[in-house]
Amino acid sequence: MHSRIDRGGRLVVVGANIAGLRAVEAARQTGFDGPVTLIGAEPHLPYNRPPLSKGFLRADTGGEAQYFRGEESLRSELAVDLRLGAPATALCPDTRTIRVGDEELPYSAAVIATGARARTLPGASRLRGVHTLRTLDDARRIRAALVPGARLVVVGAGFVGAEVAFTAKESGVDVTVLEAAPTPLVRAVGSEMGAVLGGLLGRRGIALRCGAAVEELQGTDRIESVRLADGTTLPTDLVVVGIGADPATDWLAGSGLELDDGVVCDRHLRTSAPGVYAAGDVARWFNPVLDRTVRLEHWTTAAEQGALAARNAVEPTTDTVCSTVPYFWSDWGEHRIQFVGDPRADEVSVVLGDAGSDSFLALYRRGERVIGALGVDQRRAVMRLRTAIARRATWAEARADLVDSARARD
Ligand SMILES: Cc1cc2nc3c(=O)[nH]c(=O)nc-3n(C[C@H](O)[C@H](O)[C@H](O)COP(=O)(O)OP(=O)(O)OC[C@H]3O[C@@H](n4cnc5c(N)ncnc54)[C@H](O)[C@@H]3O)c2cc1C
């Protein structure tokens, strides 16, 4: 078969989670039969990250990590040269090599899928009992500490923080969530709906304090309390810091690749270096659906981009544009929260259910167009809206479509 890569040329994928895995799978699906190397900093096979802040944290029912494929399947079925527990430390576009340990691995094409790393607070590393949550090993440590009766302070009311709070509460832990902004989840769903979702935390008995800036983590070698800027001190046994993540690009310093809060890519996920693509949480690219450059931290986008980047990298006839309506979900106990599109709206309107209840759908309008939707336990409607946003439906069309689909179900 013909490939964009010369015969015998190697595809190297850096980052062995969902974007990296989908990249190697897609390369093989195109018929690419050259050598493929997958490099992962963590010692684990690619595993499903979203459960780590949800059911996995339950000591009683959490179960084991969800691996997407066994080692044998990766090495034999996909013929992947698997390098786990070994981070790439440099990429050189001139020699087309990637450094792992002492080795300079040559590549004909490469996909960067190194994701993101959790941000933390000053002083966190010197105190036991202060955690961030990104990896399986982080989740195992937090799970062991979530014992009934323990006191937990979650710093940051983003989705990961809210999920940890819900799960910890279900485990009998006393939970307080601190948010520096006036409302939770502003960046993800806007302030109006952020406040509504904050109500869901409150109804579950989780104390949410907004406008609460952390001044200091206090303790000698273990966390004992959190001091806020207003002087309040909250005694605690455990802190989970959920204040976002930064793209894992430190290893690319000196590579000459254009970096700007992520690896900068064009619409085809090509980076500024020939033959090098990027995908997933680490990639910043121009998304035509939104008419702007974004870096998303959503599982579905990472999976889609990994596959697309690899196909574009190895297939001579493929040059697909990455155009996708952002989508993420979050599970708060038994509630499924879903958001599609863009939260930067002129108007947000609840069109199904009631914002004060545990199930509703809100539409986001900019100009004449529907640009986003937030659903709590509204799976079918949210997916219809993802399609409507992709075809640039007007506000009126989207609302009429929802009425029609509701009638069709009656
Ligand atoms: C706790 C948690 C819960 C989440 N829940 C949801 C959810 O409910 N819904 C949703 O849509 N999204 C969710 N997400 C986000 C989702 O998991 C990410 O968008 C997705 O994992 C991104 O995949 P990725 O492959 O791009 O990056 P990552 O998953 O970050 O994987 C990148 C991999 O690359 C490795 N790496 C880093 N540097 C190097 C290097 N130099 N060399 C080699 N390897 C390297 C990392 O160790 C990592 O294993 C959640 C994230 C977290 C942390």
The ligand as an SDF file (V2000), in Angstrom:
LIG
                    3D

 53 58  0  0  0  0  0  0  0  0999 V2000
   -9.7160   12.6030   36.6990 C   0  0  0  0  0  0  0  0  0  0  0  0
  -10.1550   12.9880   35.3270 C   0  0  0  0  0  0  0  0  0  0  0  0
  -11.4820   12.8040   34.9410 C   0  0  0  0  0  0  0  0  0  0  0  0
  -11.9010   13.1730   33.6650 C   0  0  0  0  0  0  0  0  0  0  0  0
  -13.2090   13.0010   33.3180 N   0  0  0  0  0  0  0  0  0  0  0  0
  -13.6210   13.3770   32.0820 C   0  0  0  0  0  0  0  0  0  0  0  0
  -14.9840   13.2150   31.7080 C   0  0  0  0  0  0  0  0  0  0  0  0
  -15.8250   12.7720   32.4780 O   0  0  0  0  0  0  0  0  0  0  0  0
  -15.3440   13.5820   30.4490 N   0  0  0  0  0  0  0  0  0  0  0  0
  -14.4480   14.1070   29.5500 C   0  0  0  0  0  0  0  0  0  0  0  0
  -14.8240   14.4410   28.4300 O   0  0  0  0  0  0  0  0  0  0  0  0
  -13.1310   14.2460   29.8840 N   0  0  0  0  0  0  0  0  0  0  0  0
  -12.7220   13.8940   31.1220 C   0  0  0  0  0  0  0  0  0  0  0  0
  -11.4090   14.0450   31.4700 N   0  0  0  0  0  0  0  0  0  0  0  0
  -10.4550   14.5620   30.4710 C   0  0  0  0  0  0  0  0  0  0  0  0
   -9.9040   13.4000   29.6270 C   0  0  0  0  0  0  0  0  0  0  0  0
   -9.5050   12.3430   30.4400 O   0  0  0  0  0  0  0  0  0  0  0  0
   -8.7570   13.9250   28.7900 C   0  0  0  0  0  0  0  0  0  0  0  0
   -9.2940   14.8780   27.8860 O   0  0  0  0  0  0  0  0  0  0  0  0
   -8.0430   12.8170   28.0340 C   0  0  0  0  0  0  0  0  0  0  0  0
   -7.4930   11.8820   28.9100 O   0  0  0  0  0  0  0  0  0  0  0  0
   -6.9580   13.4110   27.1540 C   0  0  0  0  0  0  0  0  0  0  0  0
   -6.2860   12.3740   26.5270 O   0  0  0  0  0  0  0  0  0  0  0  0
   -4.8030   12.5640   25.9580 P   0  0  0  0  0  0  0  0  0  0  0  0
   -4.4220   11.2230   25.4530 O   0  0  0  0  0  0  0  0  0  0  0  0
   -4.7530   13.7410   25.0670 O   0  0  0  0  0  0  0  0  0  0  0  0
   -3.9230   12.9810   27.2300 O   0  0  0  0  0  0  0  0  0  0  0  0
   -3.6510   12.2220   28.6020 P   0  0  0  0  0  0  0  0  0  0  0  0
   -4.8170   11.4160   28.9850 O   0  0  0  0  0  0  0  0  0  0  0  0
   -3.1540   13.2700   29.5390 O   0  0  0  0  0  0  0  0  0  0  0  0
   -2.4650   11.2310   28.2480 O   0  0  0  0  0  0  0  0  0  0  0  0
   -1.1960   11.6890   27.8970 C   0  0  0  0  0  0  0  0  0  0  0  0
   -0.1920   10.6450   28.2770 C   0  0  0  0  0  0  0  0  0  0  0  0
    1.0880   11.0750   27.8270 O   0  0  0  0  0  0  0  0  0  0  0  0
    2.0400   10.8130   28.8310 C   0  0  0  0  0  0  0  0  0  0  0  0
    3.1880   11.7280   28.6710 N   0  0  0  0  0  0  0  0  0  0  0  0
    3.3220   13.0000   29.0960 C   0  0  0  0  0  0  0  0  0  0  0  0
    4.5370   13.4670   28.7690 N   0  0  0  0  0  0  0  0  0  0  0  0
    5.1790   12.4760   28.1330 C   0  0  0  0  0  0  0  0  0  0  0  0
    6.4730   12.3620   27.5540 C   0  0  0  0  0  0  0  0  0  0  0  0
    7.3440   13.3570   27.5460 N   0  0  0  0  0  0  0  0  0  0  0  0
    6.8010   11.1690   26.9810 N   0  0  0  0  0  0  0  0  0  0  0  0
    5.9310   10.1350   26.9670 C   0  0  0  0  0  0  0  0  0  0  0  0
    4.6960   10.1980   27.5010 N   0  0  0  0  0  0  0  0  0  0  0  0
    4.3190   11.3650   28.0700 C   0  0  0  0  0  0  0  0  0  0  0  0
    1.2910   11.0390   30.1280 C   0  0  0  0  0  0  0  0  0  0  0  0
    1.9340   10.3750   31.1860 O   0  0  0  0  0  0  0  0  0  0  0  0
   -0.0720   10.4500   29.7860 C   0  0  0  0  0  0  0  0  0  0  0  0
   -0.1600    9.0980   30.1220 O   0  0  0  0  0  0  0  0  0  0  0  0
  -10.9650   13.7260   32.7500 C   0  0  0  0  0  0  0  0  0  0  0  0
   -9.6410   13.9230   33.1430 C   0  0  0  0  0  0  0  0  0  0  0  0
   -9.2360   13.5670   34.4130 C   0  0  0  0  0  0  0  0  0  0  0  0
   -7.8100   13.7880   34.8230 C   0  0  0  0  0  0  0  0  0  0  0  0
  1  2  1  0
  2  3  1  0
  2 52  2  0
  3  4  2  0
  4  5  1  0
  4 50  1  0
  5  6  2  0
  6  7  1  0
  6 13  1  0
  7  8  2  0
  7  9  1  0
  9 10  1  0
 10 11  2  0
 10 12  1  0
 12 13  2  0
 13 14  1  0
 14 15  1  0
 14 50  1  0
 15 16  1  0
 16 17  1  0
 16 18  1  0
 18 19  1  0
 18 20  1  0
 20 21  1  0
 20 22  1  0
 22 23  1  0
 23 24  1  0
 24 25  2  0
 24 26  1  0
 24 27  1  0
 27 28  1  0
 28 29  2  0
 28 30  1  0
 28 31  1  0
 31 32  1  0
 32 33  1  0
 33 34  1  0
 33 48  1  0
 34 35  1  0
 35 36  1  0
 35 46  1  0
 36 37  1  0
 36 45  1  0
 37 38  2  0
 38 39  1  0
 39 40  1  0
 39 45  2  0
 40 41  1  0
 40 42  2  0
 42 43  1  0
 43 44  2  0
 44 45  1  0
 46 47  1  0
 46 48  1  0
 48 49  1  0
 50 51  2  0
 51 52  1  0
 52 53  1  0
M  END
$$$$
